[in-house]
Amino acid sequence: MKLSPTMHSDVLLVDDNRDGLLVRRALIEEQGFQVQIADNGEDGLRLFTSRHFGVVVTDYRMPHMKGTELIERLRQIDPSVRVILLSTLVEPLGLTEENTGADAVVAKNSREAVHLVRAVKRLLNHAPSRKPPRSQGKSLVSARASVR
């Protein structure tokens, strides 16, 4: 059964770039979803614990709490939370679902809008992947160090 935009379709966007938040919010709301925004990880965690979100979209690089730390903390609260990680550093750092704990990783580039909307719809329309929290696996730093 597919979820309609009214069934558990709230999306939480977390990014320290206010302009990026507003543009992504408008983009996702155009698809019929309700969107809440937070401009840092701490505020994102507070919003997450106060209501249900079908998907959380977070930036990777933010002050005080990186997106991967936010993902780890979200998964401690709800291991089945569906998360999309956004970053301009996807390729340079080799960010993947496996080393970030995200369900989808989207590069901030000219194709971001298409990939972001597709990822939100996919994650809202499918059962959670039930990934273990990132803390149970290798961190990005230790995973990259072990390859060298």
Secondary structure, 3 states (H helix, E strand, C coil): CCCCCCCCCCEEEECCCHHHHHHHHHHHHCCCCCEEEECCHHHHHHHHHHCCCCEEEEECCCCCCCHHHHHHHHHHHCCCCCEEEEECCHHHHCCCHHHHCCCEEEECCCCHHHHHHHHHHHHHHCCCCCCCCHHHCCCHHHHHHHHC
